[in-house]
Amino acid sequence: MLKEINEQLLDLGYKSFIRTVGNEEKIFSSVTESLGPIFWIFLKNNKINIDYTVGQIPVEKEFKTIEELLKFVRQVFPIEE
């Protein structure tokens, strides 16, 4: 499922790749190649989770479907053209 999510993020224009952190695969993604807003996507208890920060406060959200996740990503991390 992570590969499918990663491909969709790339298609939408996000800079994204899958990385192994500890024993867990996560998607590392950002709006731009420079140090802009970044977020991690991973699977936990059969749900899709996203980690990101607001200021210095870590936030974790959970989604049941890829569509819900991508809708959230587009709203919170819009790509400016």
Secondary structure, DSSP 8 states (H G I E B T S, - for coil): -HHHHHHHHHHHT-EEEEEEETTEEEEEEESSSSS--EEEEEEETTEEEEEEEETTEEEEEEESSHHHHHHHHHHHS----
